[in-house]
Amino acid sequence: MSTVQEIESALSQLAPNEFREVERWMDAWKQRLDETDAAFALEEYGVTREELDRFDARMLAKVAEAEERGALRPFPGDIENDVAE
């Protein structure tokens, strides 16, 4: 079973009120990560939050385009093997 399947299985066993608690926790964690990313980008590269958001949007668009073209392949977790191919 993949990690995603394990997470989905665990979440499916939660009661609705427990799921909302997990959602709130995940939203708070994502907000904290976003703030950390923005602070790091500003400190390390002098990039503003707005510039970071525009970069993020451009990268997501590029990934979506590559996915549509079929140019992406799954990463099974073994970088050494993938680099050797």
MDAnalysis code that builds the backbone (N, CA, C; Angstrom):
import MDAnalysis as mda
import numpy as np

u = mda.Universe.empty(255, n_residues=85, atom_resindex=np.repeat(np.arange(85), 3), trajectory=True)
u.add_TopologyAttr("name", ["N", "CA", "C"] * 85)
u.add_TopologyAttr("resid", np.arange(1, 86))
u.add_TopologyAttr("resname", ["MET", "SER", "THR", "VAL", "GLN", "GLU", "ILE", "GLU", "SER", "ALA", "LEU", "SER", "GLN", "LEU", "ALA", "PRO", "ASN", "GLU", "PHE", "ARG", "GLU", "VAL", "GLU", "ARG", "TRP", "MET", "ASP", "ALA", "TRP", "LYS", "GLN", "ARG", "LEU", "ASP", "GLU", "THR", "ASP", "ALA", "ALA", "PHE", "ALA", "LEU", "GLU", "GLU", "TYR", "GLY", "VAL", "THR", "ARG", "GLU", "GLU", "LEU", "ASP", "ARG", "PHE", "ASP", "ALA", "ARG", "MET", "LEU", "ALA", "LYS", "VAL", "ALA", "GLU", "ALA", "GLU", "GLU", "ARG", "GLY", "ALA", "LEU", "ARG", "PRO", "PHE", "PRO", "GLY", "ASP", "ILE", "GLU", "ASN", "ASP", "VAL", "ALA", "GLU"])
u.atoms.positions = np.array([
    [0.852, -1.181, 0.000],
    [0.000, 0.000, 0.000],
    [0.892, 1.237, 0.000],
    [0.568, 2.199, -0.852],
    [1.373, 3.414, -0.925],
    [1.068, 4.325, 0.259],
    [1.934, 5.288, 0.476],
    [1.743, 6.244, 1.562],
    [0.431, 6.996, 1.386],
    [0.128, 7.407, 0.163],
    [-1.122, 8.123, -0.093],
    [-2.311, 7.246, 0.267],
    [-2.267, 5.978, -0.126],
    [-3.363, 5.064, 0.198],
    [-3.487, 4.874, 1.709],
    [-2.355, 4.808, 2.405],
    [-2.382, 4.663, 3.860],
    [-3.026, 5.883, 4.505],
    [-2.665, 7.070, 4.017],
    [-3.241, 8.303, 4.567],
    [-4.738, 8.347, 4.291],
    [-5.130, 8.036, 3.042],
    [-6.554, 8.039, 2.698],
    [-7.319, 7.035, 3.550],
    [-6.728, 5.878, 3.784],
    [-7.380, 4.865, 4.601],
    [-7.556, 5.363, 6.035],
    [-6.517, 5.964, 6.582],
    [-6.593, 6.491, 7.950],
    [-7.634, 7.599, 8.048],
    [-7.660, 8.497, 7.056],
    [-8.624, 9.599, 7.084],
    [-10.056, 9.092, 6.950],
    [-10.252, 8.023, 6.176],
    [-11.607, 7.499, 5.980],
    [-12.172, 6.903, 7.268],
    [-11.309, 6.572, 8.216],
    [-11.759, 5.977, 9.468],
    [-12.083, 7.018, 10.539],
    [-11.827, 8.294, 10.238],
    [-12.099, 9.352, 11.202],
    [-13.574, 9.732, 11.179],
    [-14.081, 10.098, 12.337],
    [-15.439, 10.651, 12.403],
    [-15.400, 12.050, 11.793],
    [-16.546, 12.558, 11.316],
    [-16.555, 13.877, 10.671],
    [-15.910, 14.983, 11.509],
    [-16.198, 15.015, 12.820],
    [-15.607, 16.064, 13.654],
    [-14.090, 15.877, 13.784],
    [-13.620, 14.628, 13.795],
    [-12.177, 14.378, 13.848],
    [-11.514, 14.795, 12.542],
    [-12.190, 14.554, 11.417],
    [-11.644, 14.933, 10.127],
    [-11.479, 16.451, 10.052],
    [-12.472, 17.188, 10.562],
    [-12.376, 18.654, 10.561],
    [-11.189, 19.112, 11.386],
    [-10.919, 18.425, 12.494],
    [-9.751, 18.767, 13.314],
    [-8.458, 18.539, 12.529],
    [-8.373, 17.437, 11.800],
    [-7.195, 17.148, 10.982],
    [-7.060, 18.203, 9.888],
    [-8.191, 18.563, 9.264],
    [-8.163, 19.608, 8.234],
    [-7.650, 20.926, 8.789],
    [-8.132, 21.305, 9.958],
    [-7.680, 22.565, 10.577],
    [-6.190, 22.507, 10.872],
    [-5.735, 21.376, 11.383],
    [-4.316, 21.227, 11.687],
    [-3.483, 21.338, 10.408],
    [-3.951, 20.677, 9.335],
    [-3.210, 20.718, 8.070],
    [-3.198, 22.130, 7.499],
    [-4.311, 22.850, 7.586],
    [-4.361, 24.227, 7.108],
    [-3.397, 25.113, 7.898],
    [-3.376, 24.935, 9.219],
    [-2.465, 25.728, 10.052],
    [-1.005, 25.410, 9.711],
    [-0.708, 24.135, 9.494],
    [0.661, 23.736, 9.144],
    [1.062, 24.306, 7.784],
    [0.149, 24.267, 6.819],
    [0.438, 24.819, 5.505],
    [0.696, 26.324, 5.607],
    [-0.110, 27.020, 6.411],
    [0.095, 28.461, 6.606],
    [1.477, 28.722, 7.197],
    [1.862, 27.904, 8.161],
    [3.177, 28.069, 8.793],
    [4.291, 27.823, 7.777],
    [4.141, 26.789, 6.944],
    [5.144, 26.510, 5.918],
    [5.219, 27.653, 4.912],
    [4.056, 28.177, 4.504],
    [4.033, 29.302, 3.567],
    [4.774, 30.501, 4.138],
    [4.541, 30.790, 5.413],
    [5.222, 31.922, 6.057],
    [6.724, 31.675, 6.139],
    [7.109, 30.440, 6.438],
    [8.524, 30.090, 6.514],
    [9.183, 30.215, 5.147],
    [8.502, 29.729, 4.100],
    [9.028, 29.846, 2.738],
    [9.231, 31.301, 2.357],
    [8.236, 32.130, 2.661],
    [8.315, 33.546, 2.305],
    [9.446, 34.236, 3.063],
    [9.596, 33.934, 4.350],
    [10.659, 34.549, 5.150],
    [12.028, 34.119, 4.627],
    [12.166, 32.838, 4.293],
    [13.438, 32.344, 3.766],
    [13.757, 32.996, 2.427],
    [12.771, 33.077, 1.535],
    [12.986, 33.672, 0.214],
    [13.404, 35.134, 0.341],
    [12.779, 35.844, 1.257],
    [13.127, 37.251, 1.463],
    [14.542, 37.379, 2.020],
    [14.836, 36.598, 3.045],
    [16.146, 36.692, 3.690],
    [17.271, 36.223, 2.772],
    [17.056, 35.115, 2.108],
    [18.126, 34.493, 1.321],
    [18.296, 35.140, -0.056],
    [17.183, 35.525, -0.676],
    [17.237, 35.988, -2.067],
    [16.678, 37.385, -2.285],
    [16.121, 38.005, -1.253],
    [15.529, 39.325, -1.412],
    [14.244, 39.308, -2.216],
    [13.547, 38.176, -2.186],
    [12.317, 37.994, -2.966],
    [11.115, 38.307, -2.082],
    [10.192, 39.114, -2.592],
    [8.994, 39.441, -1.823],
    [7.989, 38.298, -1.879],
    [7.000, 38.362, -1.014],
    [5.938, 37.354, -0.985],
    [5.218, 37.300, -2.338],
    [4.957, 38.484, -2.910],
    [4.264, 38.549, -4.199],
    [5.094, 37.889, -5.301],
    [6.400, 38.143, -5.296],
    [7.279, 37.517, -6.293],
    [7.303, 36.003, -6.112],
    [7.335, 35.569, -4.869],
    [7.324, 34.131, -4.583],
    [6.010, 33.507, -5.061],
    [4.890, 34.182, -4.841],
    [3.591, 33.672, -5.302],
    [3.545, 33.584, -6.827],
    [4.087, 34.594, -7.517],
    [4.103, 34.561, -8.992],
    [4.994, 33.426, -9.488],
    [6.147, 33.232, -8.845],
    [7.042, 32.127, -9.208],
    [6.319, 30.792, -9.023],
    [5.645, 30.646, -7.896],
    [4.917, 29.412, -7.608],
    [3.869, 29.143, -8.684],
    [3.132, 30.170, -9.070],
    [2.105, 30.013, -10.107],
    [2.735, 29.611, -11.440],
    [3.871, 30.222, -11.787],
    [4.553, 29.864, -13.048],
    [5.022, 28.420, -13.018],
    [5.575, 27.981, -11.906],
    [6.077, 26.613, -11.813],
    [4.928, 25.604, -11.865],
    [3.820, 25.910, -11.200],
    [2.668, 25.007, -11.261],
    [2.138, 24.907, -12.686],
    [2.131, 26.020, -13.407],
    [1.680, 26.007, -14.805],
    [2.623, 25.169, -15.668],
    [3.929, 25.294, -15.431],
    [4.901, 24.505, -16.207],
    [4.753, 23.012, -15.924],
    [4.522, 22.674, -14.676],
    [4.339, 21.266, -14.315],
    [3.067, 20.728, -14.963],
    [1.992, 21.508, -14.929],
    [0.733, 21.074, -15.548],
    [0.910, 20.874, -17.044],
    [1.645, 21.784, -17.692],
    [1.885, 21.658, -19.135],
    [2.707, 20.405, -19.433],
    [3.747, 20.172, -18.645],
    [4.578, 18.985, -18.848],
    [3.764, 17.714, -18.614],
    [2.879, 17.768, -17.637],
    [2.028, 16.610, -17.361],
    [1.105, 16.333, -18.544],
    [0.527, 17.392, -19.122],
    [-0.351, 17.228, -20.283],
    [0.403, 16.654, -21.480],
    [1.669, 17.040, -21.645],
    [2.482, 16.539, -22.754],
    [2.962, 15.116, -22.509],
    [2.800, 14.633, -21.290],
    [3.288, 13.299, -20.941],
    [4.786, 13.276, -20.695],
    [5.343, 14.451, -20.370],
    [6.784, 14.565, -20.188],
    [7.233, 14.237, -18.763],
    [6.298, 13.951, -17.877],
    [6.657, 13.622, -16.494],
    [6.570, 12.120, -16.297],
    [7.393, 11.630, -15.406],
    [7.279, 10.226, -15.051],
    [7.324, 10.111, -13.535],
    [6.725, 9.082, -12.988],
    [6.667, 8.952, -11.527],
    [8.056, 8.740, -10.930],
    [8.239, 9.221, -9.736],
    [9.488, 9.016, -9.006],
    [9.264, 7.920, -7.975],
    [9.883, 6.760, -8.186],
    [9.651, 5.634, -7.285],
    [10.416, 5.716, -5.972],
    [11.279, 6.708, -5.820],
    [12.001, 6.873, -4.568],
    [13.445, 6.450, -4.606],
    [13.947, 5.974, -5.733],
    [15.341, 5.536, -5.835],
    [16.069, 6.434, -6.823],
    [16.615, 7.538, -6.328],
    [17.261, 8.521, -7.201],
    [18.459, 7.929, -7.938],
    [19.223, 7.088, -7.285],
    [20.400, 6.488, -7.924],
    [20.000, 5.685, -9.151],
    [18.934, 4.904, -9.029],
    [18.469, 4.104, -10.150],
    [17.945, 4.997, -11.279],
    [17.198, 6.031, -10.938],
    [16.644, 6.933, -11.966],
    [17.744, 7.687, -12.688],
    [18.768, 8.096, -11.987],
    [19.868, 8.840, -12.613],
    [20.642, 7.923, -13.560],
    [20.729, 6.649, -13.218],
    [21.476, 5.692, -14.028],
    [20.773, 5.388, -15.357],
    [19.458, 5.615, -15.424],
    [18.695, 5.278, -16.638],
    [18.976, 6.239, -17.765],
])
